Amino acid sequence: MVQVQLRVPEEMVKEIDNWVESGKFKSRSDAIKTIIELYEEREKTREFYKMLSERSKESKEKPENLIPLEEL
């Protein structure tokens, strides 16, 4: 793993420290890694939702392209 330094507002550090003290995370590092993982997962979900929305729009415009569920 690579070590990274970053600057964050003091209030954010206090909030992270509160999470650590309350037992939500083991350490600041654990909290920040989890936040990044959650952000990545959210972005994947957004992309998936975008794809579903586009497919839904396509199916409304060209319903003849749909495959009936009975054929699956």
Residue frames as a rotation matrix with the C-alpha (Angstrom) as fourth column:
MET 1
0.578 0.816 0.000 0.00
0.816 -0.578 0.000 0.00
0.000 0.000 -1.000 0.00
VAL 2
-0.344 -0.654 0.673 1.09
0.624 -0.695 -0.356 3.57
0.701 0.298 0.648 -0.63
GLN 3
-0.136 0.244 -0.960 1.06
0.880 -0.415 -0.230 6.21
-0.455 -0.876 -0.158 2.07
VAL 4
-0.189 0.180 0.965 -0.57
0.664 -0.701 0.261 9.51
0.724 0.690 0.013 1.14
GLN 5
-0.662 0.014 -0.749 -0.71
0.606 -0.578 -0.546 12.80
-0.441 -0.816 0.375 2.98
LEU 6
-0.228 0.608 0.761 -3.57
0.690 -0.451 0.567 15.21
0.688 0.653 -0.317 2.57
ARG 7
-0.999 -0.023 -0.042 -4.76
0.044 -0.769 -0.638 18.47
-0.018 -0.639 0.769 3.99
VAL 8
-0.210 0.978 -0.003 -8.31
0.692 0.151 0.706 18.69
0.690 0.146 -0.708 5.27
PRO 9
-0.021 0.264 0.964 -10.17
-0.395 -0.888 0.234 21.35
0.918 -0.376 0.123 7.21
GLU 10
-0.873 -0.401 0.278 -9.77
-0.375 0.186 -0.908 21.11
0.312 -0.897 -0.313 10.99
GLU 11
-0.160 0.902 0.401 -13.51
-0.928 0.001 -0.373 20.64
-0.337 -0.431 0.837 11.47
MET 12
0.537 0.317 -0.782 -13.44
-0.661 0.734 -0.157 17.59
0.524 0.601 0.603 9.19
VAL 13
-0.437 -0.770 -0.465 -10.59
-0.173 0.580 -0.796 16.09
0.883 -0.267 -0.387 11.20
LYS 14
-0.759 0.228 0.610 -12.56
-0.642 -0.105 -0.760 16.67
-0.110 -0.968 0.226 14.40
GLU 15
0.332 0.937 -0.107 -15.56
-0.937 0.314 -0.152 14.88
-0.108 0.151 0.983 12.88
ILE 16
0.303 -0.321 -0.898 -13.39
-0.357 0.835 -0.418 11.95
0.884 0.447 0.138 11.79
ASP 17
-0.775 -0.625 0.091 -11.85
-0.277 0.207 -0.938 11.82
0.568 -0.753 -0.334 15.27
ASN 18
-0.321 0.755 0.573 -15.35
-0.904 -0.062 -0.424 11.73
-0.284 -0.653 0.702 16.78
TRP 19
0.594 0.523 -0.611 -16.20
-0.716 0.690 -0.105 8.76
0.367 0.500 0.784 14.56
VAL 20
-0.168 -0.754 -0.636 -13.04
-0.143 0.656 -0.741 6.98
0.975 -0.033 -0.218 15.69
GLU 21
-0.849 -0.168 0.501 -13.71
-0.487 -0.122 -0.865 7.75
0.207 -0.978 0.021 19.36
SER 22
0.013 0.948 0.318 -17.29
-0.955 0.106 -0.278 6.49
-0.297 -0.300 0.906 19.05
GLY 23
-0.318 -0.254 0.913 -16.03
-0.215 0.958 0.191 3.21
-0.923 -0.135 -0.359 17.59
LYS 24
0.754 0.629 -0.190 -17.37
-0.299 0.071 -0.952 3.65
-0.585 0.774 0.241 14.05
PHE 25
0.749 -0.607 -0.266 -13.83
-0.187 0.191 -0.964 3.32
0.636 0.771 0.030 12.70
LYS 26
0.643 -0.593 -0.485 -10.55
0.762 0.557 0.331 1.92
0.074 -0.582 0.810 14.02
SER 27
-0.287 -0.819 -0.497 -8.50
0.678 -0.540 0.499 4.95
-0.677 -0.194 0.710 12.98
ARG 28
0.117 0.231 -0.966 -8.49
-0.409 -0.875 -0.259 8.09
-0.905 0.425 -0.008 10.86
SER 29
-0.750 -0.503 -0.431 -6.93
-0.600 0.241 0.763 6.07
-0.280 0.830 -0.482 8.08
ASP 30
-0.804 0.514 0.300 -9.70
0.522 0.851 -0.060 3.46
-0.286 0.108 -0.952 8.29
ALA 31
0.093 0.876 -0.474 -12.35
0.365 -0.473 -0.802 6.21
-0.926 -0.099 -0.363 8.19
ILE 32
-0.038 -0.171 -0.985 -10.84
-0.687 -0.711 0.150 7.91
-0.726 0.682 -0.090 5.14
LYS 33
-0.949 -0.303 -0.086 -10.37
-0.277 0.672 0.687 4.62
-0.151 0.675 -0.722 3.25
THR 34
-0.520 0.828 0.208 -13.99
0.690 0.551 -0.470 3.70
-0.504 -0.101 -0.858 3.97
ILE 35
0.203 0.576 -0.792 -15.22
-0.037 -0.803 -0.594 7.09
-0.978 0.150 -0.142 2.78
ILE 36
-0.449 -0.446 -0.774 -13.28
-0.787 -0.213 0.579 6.67
-0.424 0.869 -0.255 -0.47
GLU 37
-0.974 0.116 0.194 -14.67
0.172 0.936 0.306 3.14
-0.146 0.332 -0.932 -0.95
LEU 38
-0.152 0.981 -0.119 -18.21
0.609 -0.002 -0.794 4.41
-0.779 -0.193 -0.597 -0.38
TYR 39
0.082 0.109 -0.991 -17.65
-0.505 -0.852 -0.136 7.20
-0.859 0.511 -0.015 -2.89
GLU 40
-0.817 -0.438 -0.374 -16.37
-0.546 0.383 0.745 4.71
-0.184 0.813 -0.552 -5.48
GLU 41
-0.766 0.592 0.249 -19.40
0.564 0.806 -0.181 2.46
-0.307 0.002 -0.952 -4.89
ARG 42
0.092 0.812 -0.577 -21.75
0.234 -0.580 -0.780 5.45
-0.968 -0.063 -0.243 -5.24
GLU 43
-0.228 -0.247 -0.942 -20.18
-0.772 -0.544 0.330 6.38
-0.594 0.802 -0.067 -8.55
LYS 44
-0.995 -0.096 -0.002 -20.56
-0.081 0.830 0.551 2.81
-0.052 0.549 -0.834 -9.82
THR 45
-0.390 0.921 0.011 -24.21
0.690 0.301 -0.658 2.89
-0.609 -0.249 -0.753 -8.76
ARG 46
0.101 0.396 -0.913 -24.73
-0.262 -0.874 -0.408 6.19
-0.960 0.281 0.016 -10.57
GLU 47
-0.651 -0.408 -0.640 -23.22
-0.717 0.053 0.695 4.76
-0.250 0.911 -0.327 -13.75
PHE 48
-0.919 0.356 0.169 -25.41
0.374 0.923 0.087 1.67
-0.125 0.144 -0.982 -13.47
TYR 49
-0.079 0.927 -0.368 -28.51
0.487 -0.286 -0.825 3.82
-0.870 -0.244 -0.429 -12.91
LYS 50
-0.143 -0.059 -0.988 -27.55
-0.639 -0.757 0.138 5.98
-0.756 0.651 0.070 -15.91
MET 51
-0.939 -0.236 -0.251 -27.23
-0.344 0.610 0.714 2.84
-0.015 0.756 -0.654 -18.06
LEU 52
-0.639 0.763 0.099 -30.61
0.675 0.617 -0.404 1.56
-0.370 -0.191 -0.909 -16.84
SER 53
0.049 0.652 -0.756 -32.23
0.057 -0.758 -0.650 4.93
-0.997 -0.011 -0.074 -17.60
GLU 54
-0.444 -0.290 -0.847 -30.78
-0.785 -0.330 0.525 4.95
-0.432 0.898 -0.081 -21.12
ARG 55
-0.996 0.086 -0.010 -31.93
0.074 0.907 0.415 1.36
0.045 0.413 -0.910 -21.71
SER 56
-0.346 0.925 -0.159 -35.40
0.612 0.094 -0.785 2.23
-0.711 -0.369 -0.599 -20.42
LYS 57
0.014 0.288 -0.957 -35.58
-0.451 -0.853 -0.263 5.19
-0.892 0.436 0.118 -22.80
GLU 58
-0.768 -0.366 -0.526 -34.42
-0.631 0.289 0.720 2.97
-0.111 0.885 -0.453 -25.68
SER 59
-0.877 0.453 0.159 -37.05
0.447 0.891 -0.076 0.37
-0.176 0.004 -0.984 -24.88
LYS 60
-0.020 0.894 -0.447 -39.79
0.317 -0.418 -0.851 2.99
-0.948 -0.159 -0.275 -24.94
GLU 61
-0.044 -0.071 -0.996 -38.58
-0.743 -0.665 0.081 4.35
-0.668 0.744 -0.023 -28.26
LYS 62
-0.267 -0.122 -0.956 -38.06
-0.836 0.523 0.167 0.91
0.480 0.843 -0.241 -29.85
PRO 63
0.113 0.373 0.921 -40.18
-0.855 0.508 -0.101 -1.66
-0.505 -0.776 0.377 -28.01
GLU 64
0.880 0.223 -0.420 -39.71
-0.441 0.713 -0.545 -4.10
0.178 0.664 0.726 -30.88
ASN 65
0.022 -0.970 -0.240 -36.11
-0.514 0.195 -0.836 -4.61
0.858 0.142 -0.494 -29.73
LEU 66
-0.081 0.007 0.997 -37.22
-0.986 0.146 -0.081 -5.99
-0.146 -0.989 -0.004 -26.37
ILE 67
-0.678 -0.127 -0.723 -36.84
-0.264 0.961 0.078 -9.70
0.686 0.244 -0.686 -25.76
PRO 68
0.405 0.891 0.205 -39.93
-0.594 0.086 0.800 -11.23
0.695 -0.446 0.564 -24.14
LEU 69
-0.161 -0.460 0.873 -39.23
-0.978 0.195 -0.078 -12.79
-0.135 -0.867 -0.481 -20.75
GLU 70
0.734 0.514 0.445 -40.84
-0.453 0.857 -0.244 -16.02
-0.507 -0.022 0.862 -21.90
GLU 71
0.845 -0.434 -0.314 -37.89
-0.155 0.363 -0.919 -16.56
0.512 0.825 0.239 -24.27
LEU 72
0.041 -0.889 0.456 -35.29
-0.880 -0.249 -0.405 -16.40
0.474 -0.384 -0.792 -21.52
